Amino acid sequence: MAKVSLILGDGSRHVVHIKKAYLQRHASKNVDSFYLDGVSLRGILWKEWQAHWGLRPPGPKDLRLIHFAQEIDDTTIIECKECSSL
């Protein structure tokens, strides 16, 4: 499982848990590891917007994502090995 912080324009922050089942629908079919770039992750989160996050921004580029204290840009690759099936 990978944890990514979603930061909205109003400054609110939400932690998103990226799990194996979620990735099997959107990313690599390899169950031992996955690689997902920032553009893809932003697009997926924007399409599957959760109501408790507040108002959805106009587009995926308006989302700020943080992983391991670093902002995820379009080319950043998120890697998770042996993702939990929680």
N, C-alpha and C positions, 0 to 999 in steps of 0.2 A: 504494500500500500504506500502511496505517496501522498504527502500533505502539501497542499498549495493554498496560499492565502489569496483571496479575491478581495481587492480593494476598490471600492466604488468612488465615484466623483464626490459624494458627500462626506467621504472619509471613513465610512463604515467598513469594517473588515469581517470577512467570513472565511472560515477554514473549510476547504473542500477536500474530502478524502477520495482519492482516485484508487478504486479497487479493481481487482482482477476481472470481475464480471462486467464492470463498466467498460474496461479497456477491450474486452473481447468483442463488444458491440462496435467500438469506434476505432481501435488501433490494431496493432499486430495480433495475429492469432497465436503467436508463440506464448505459451502459458508460463514459461520460466523467466521471461524478461520482456520489457516493452520499451519502445522509444517513441516519443511523441513530441513534435515541435510546438513552439509557442503559438504559432498561427492556428494550428489544428486544435490545440487545447482551448484557446480563447473562443474559437468558433463553436466547439462542442458545448462549452459552458453557456455561451450566449443562447444557443438553440434550445438548451434544456434548462432554461432559467427557472430558479426556484422562487416561489412567491415570497417566502420569508426573507429573501435577500433584499427586498424592496423593489423599486421601479427598475425595469430593465433598461440599460443604456441604449442609445440609438443604434449602435453597432458593436461588433466584437472588438474593434480597435480601441474602443473607449474603456475596456477593462484593463486593470493593472493586476498582474499576477506575480506573486512572490514565492520562491521555492528556495529553501536553505539560505534565507536572508539576502537573496539576490533577485532582482527583477527579471522576469522572463520576457525576453524580446522575441521577435518573430523567428529568429534562428536558434534560440536556446532549445536544447534537446533535454527532455525530462526522461530519466532512466530509472527503472525500478526492476530489481532482480528478485525473483522468487516472491512475487506479489501475493499477499494474503488473499484468501477467498472469503474473507469476512463479509 
